[in-house]
Amino acid sequence: MNQYSWDFTRKTDLTLLVQDSEFHVHRFILSSCSPVFNVMLESDNFVEKTCQIIKLPNKKKEHIQLMLNFIYPFGHHITEQTDINCLLNLSREYQINKIRDLCEKYLLQKIPTVEQLIIAQEYGFTLLKEKCLLQLSEKALALLQDHPRYNELSESNKLKLAEQHVKILQTYCKKTAQIAQASDMRYIPIATHVQCGHKPKHNNNPHFICHYCRASALRGFIKDQSRKLGLEKKLDEFKKSELSI
């Protein structure tokens, strides 16, 4: 979908001067969306209240353009091409909750990564942090610890990842124990009531079942129980997660 930009070349009641570019904006709009701009433009303690031109030093014009695109109408959406780190930094500096919320909403749609967990803890994104902790805890802890940015995680988040990882392992152990118990209870009928598929002469005599068929039957039973308990799917997900970190 095409995204249009507000025309910031038309004269208004306020001009932002960034590098060599002028952005003609509206005091009311900036004051409404940003407490920082509101104080700057409305407080008697700031000279900007009476200025028609405000300089924004140490800012890049493309970054301010991006910020204004999300403040003004035309329904801009964050995409893969959007410099989301720029939006996050400016939304924090100028306390623009509208942009901050858009960033978290976008990140919640992405597959959780260590980088996203770092962003969540830095900008206070509660929902994003919970999602990242939940899904990252299903990955191998050793692989997470090998991530180049793992040490940027807070100690509390490292602890939560470890705790949730332990809970998952405990669940797997419990389900594995259930399979082992069920296998012990059904091993005898499995071993004595499966027809031999290798030697026809054993078909009608369970006492002469060959060890190939006995092992095959037991493997089939364990696999079936694993599927019922969800372990087979979890194992596949775990293997895939190791490749996606």
N, C-alpha and C positions, 0 to 999 in steps of 0.2 A: 504494500500500500504506500502511496506517495505521501510524504510528509512535507507540509509547507511551513515556512518560517514567517514570523511576524516581520513586517517591514520596519526595521529600526533606523531607517534613513529619514523618515518623516519627522518633522519638528514636533516636539512635545514640551512638557514642562521641566524635563530633566535630561541631562546628557551624561553618560558614563564615558570617560576617556580612558581607553586601554591601549597601550602602546601607541600606534599611529591611527587607531580607529575610534570612531564615535558611535555610540549606541544611544539612540534617542528613546528614552523609556518614560514611564509614568510613575510619579512619586507614590500615588495611591496603591498601585499594583505591587511595587517593591515593598512598601510599608506593610501591606496586608499579608504578604507571604513570608516575610523575614523580620524577626524581632531585631536583628542587627541593623538592617536598613531602617526599620521603624525608629529606633533610637537615634540613629545618625541623622535622619531627615526631620524628626519631630522635636528632638531635645534642644533646649536653648544652650546647652553646654557644647554643642557641636557647630562648627562654622558651616557644615554642609547644609544646615537647615535653610540658610538663605542663599546657597549657591545654586546656580543653574547648571554648572559643569562640575562633576566630581571625578577626580582622578583615582584610578585603582592601580597603584603601583605593584610591581612584582606579579602581575597577572598577565596571562596570555590571552590575546583577543579571541582565539578559537575556543578557549575554555569558557570565557564569559558568554560568548555566543551560544555555546551548548547549554549553559545554565539558563539563559534567558529563553531558549527554545522550550524548555520544560516548565518555565514559570508562566509564559504567555500561552494563549489558546493554540488550537490546531492539532491537539491530540497527539503529541509526539510519544513514541514508544521506544523503550530501550531495546536494542538489538545487539547482535554479535559485534557489529561495527562501532557501537557506542563506547566511548571511553568512560566506563563506569567508575573507575578509580577517581577520575577527575570530578565526576558528579558527586561522588561520596565525599570527597575532600571539601568541595564548595558547599555542599548541603550542611556539612558540619560547621564550617567557618561562618556561614551566614544563617545557620539554624533554620534551614528551609525543610520543614517536615514533609512537605508534598514530594519533594525530590527524594528525600531519604526513604520514604515509604515505597515509592516506585522502585527504587533500587532493591530493597528487600524482597518485594513481590517478584521481581524478575529473577533474583538469585534463588528463590524458593522453587522455581520451575526447573532449575538446573540440577544435574547430578551432583550430590554433595562431594566436596573435595577438602583437603587440608587447607587450601587457600581460602575457601569459603568460610571455614570455621574460624580462621584468623580474622577475616573481615567481620564476621558475626561478633566476635569478642571485642574487636576494636570499636565497632559502631553500636554495640548494644542491641543487636538483632536477636531477640529472644527466640522467635520461631525458627529462624535459620539455624541458630546454635543447636536447638533441640533436634532438628532434623539431621544435622551433620553428625552430632554425637551418636544418634541412634543408628545411622547407616554406616558410619565409619567404624563403629565398634564391631561390625560384622566382618571387617577385614582383618587379616592377620596382623596382630599387634607389632610383630617384628618388622613387617613391611612399613607400617605407619611410622615407626621409630626411625626407619632408614630414610624417610622423606626429607629432602633438603631443608624444608621449612618447619620441621617438627618442633624444633626448639623455640620457635616463635609462639607456640601455643602456651597459654597460661598453665600454671601448675594445676589449677583446679580442673581445667579441661583435660589435661593429661590423666589426672586421677579418675575422672568420670569415664574416659575411654577405657582405662584399665579395668575399672569396676564392672562396666557393662560387658566387656570382653569375658571376664570371669563368669558372669551370669550366663552368657551364651554357652560357654564351655560346660558349665554345670548342667545346663539343659540338654546338651548333646550327650553328656555322660549318662544322664538319667535315661534318655531314650535308648541309648546303646545297651544299658543294663536291662531295659525292658525287652529288647530284642534277644539278648543272651538268655534271659529267663524263659522267654517263649520258645526259643530254640531248644533249650534243655528239655522242656516239657513235651515237645513234639518231635524230638530227634528220633526216638524209637519207632514211632509209626512211619516216619519218613524213611528211615533206613530199612524197614521191613515190608513196606507195602507199595513200593514203587517198582513197576515192571522193568526188567532189564532191557535196555535198548541196544546192547552190544552183543549179547549171546541169547538167541531165541530159546535155547534149552532151559534158561533160568526164568523165563517169563512167568511160569505158574508155580514157582518155588521161591518164596521170599527169602528162604534161608541161604539161597545161593546167589543173591543179588551181587553183582560185581561192584567193586569199589568206585568205578567211574560213575555209575548211575547213582550210587549213594551220595557221592560228593556233589554231583550235579543237582540232585533233588534238594540237598541241604542249602546249596548256594541260591537256588531258586526261592526257597522259603525265606531265607534271610533278606534277599533282595525285595521280595514282596512285602515283608514286614517293614523294611526300611522305607519303602514307598508309602505305606499306610501311615507311618509316623512322621513323614515329611523329611526324613534325613537325607534321602537321595537328592531331593531338590535343593536342600540347604548346602549339600556338599558341592553340587554344581555351581551354585551361586558363590560359594566361598572360593572355588577355583577361578571363576571369572573375575571376582573382586581383586584377586592377587595381580591380575594383568591390567587392571584399570587404575591402580593407584599411581 
